[in-house]
């Protein structure tokens, strides 16, 4: 049986991955509709989402060690 925390972690990761994929799709869109400033902002947002996954995994590892 999954605990609330494990379900929360899984759902959070799923949402972050979906948002990351959406942003990457915008960056790679062949239309070229974004300028360099928008590109930099999108890349920064993707990097922030990647970091958030790393942090939630680190927190989960620490919680596992303490239990």
Residue pairs with C-beta under 8 A, 6 or more apart in sequence:
2 10
5 60
5 63
9 56
9 60
12 56
13 53
13 56
16 49
16 52
16 53
17 53
19 49
20 46
20 49
20 50
23 42
23 45
23 46
23 49
24 46
26 34
26 42
27 34
27 39
27 42
27 43
27 46
34 42
